[in-house]
Amino acid sequence: MYRYGDTLAPVPAKQPRVQVTVDPELAEALTEVDPKPPSRSRLMRDLALRGARALSEERRRSDEAHQYLLRVADGEVDLDFDAARDLHQARGEHLR
């Protein structure tokens, strides 16, 4: 049995760590993805990376849409609002 300070010295992690509490909501989400992962830490890391990419893409698309609407408002883009309304209504009917 080793005691702190005897033979083993503490070894700090090379990278910063994050503590995450596995509450019921997170536990359910993890179970949906993989009920028995070989490494729960690896699963958490993979999900965090995928989530970060998804949020980044969502932000990029939102910024792009915002810029487009600003160009419409400034008159740089000619948008036919009547045609857009008709297309929107036709799409809604198609989905019903």
C-alpha positions in Angstrom: 0.0 0.0 0.0 1.3 3.4 -1.0 0.7 6.5 1.0 1.0 10.1 -0.3 4.5 11.3 0.2 6.1 7.9 0.6 7.1 6.5 -2.8 4.7 8.0 -5.2 4.6 11.7 -5.9 1.5 13.3 -7.3 1.6 13.6 -11.1 -0.4 16.5 -12.5 -2.3 16.0 -15.7 -0.7 17.5 -18.8 -4.0 19.1 -19.9 -6.6 20.9 -17.7 -9.5 18.7 -16.6 -13.2 19.5 -16.4 -15.5 18.0 -13.7 -18.9 17.1 -14.9 -21.7 15.8 -12.7 -23.6 13.0 -14.3 -27.1 14.1 -13.3 -30.2 12.1 -14.4 -30.6 14.0 -17.6 -27.0 13.5 -18.6 -27.1 9.9 -17.6 -30.1 9.3 -19.8 -28.4 11.0 -22.7 -25.2 9.0 -22.3 -27.2 5.7 -22.0 -29.1 6.6 -25.3 -25.8 7.0 -27.1 -24.0 3.9 -25.6 -25.3 2.1 -22.5 -22.0 0.5 -21.8 -19.2 2.5 -23.4 -15.6 1.1 -23.0 -14.7 4.5 -21.6 -17.2 7.0 -20.3 -14.6 9.7 -20.3 -13.9 9.1 -24.0 -17.6 9.1 -24.8 -18.0 12.5 -22.9 -15.0 13.9 -24.9 -16.4 12.8 -28.2 -19.8 14.2 -27.5 -18.3 17.5 -26.3 -16.3 17.8 -29.5 -19.3 17.0 -31.7 -21.5 19.4 -29.7 -18.9 22.1 -30.1 -18.8 21.6 -33.9 -22.6 21.6 -34.1 -22.9 24.8 -32.1 -20.2 26.5 -34.1 -21.9 25.5 -37.4 -25.3 26.7 -35.9 -23.7 30.1 -35.0 -22.1 30.4 -38.4 -25.4 29.8 -40.2 -27.2 32.2 -37.9 -24.6 34.9 -38.6 -24.9 34.2 -42.3 -28.7 34.5 -42.2 -28.4 37.8 -40.2 -26.0 39.2 -42.8 -28.4 38.2 -45.6 -31.3 39.9 -43.9 -29.2 43.1 -43.4 -28.4 43.1 -47.1 -32.2 42.7 -47.8 -33.0 45.6 -45.4 -30.3 47.8 -47.0 -31.7 47.1 -50.5 -28.6 45.2 -51.6 -30.6 42.1 -52.2 -33.9 42.3 -54.1 -36.4 40.1 -52.3 -39.9 39.5 -53.7 -41.9 39.3 -50.4 -45.1 38.3 -52.2 -43.4 35.4 -53.9 -41.7 34.4 -50.6 -45.1 34.4 -48.9 -46.6 32.3 -51.6 -43.8 29.8 -51.4 -44.1 29.7 -47.6 -47.8 29.0 -47.8 -47.3 26.3 -50.5 -44.7 24.6 -48.3 -47.0 24.7 -45.3 -49.8 23.1 -47.3 -47.4 20.4 -48.6 -46.4 19.5 -45.0 -50.0 19.1 -43.8 
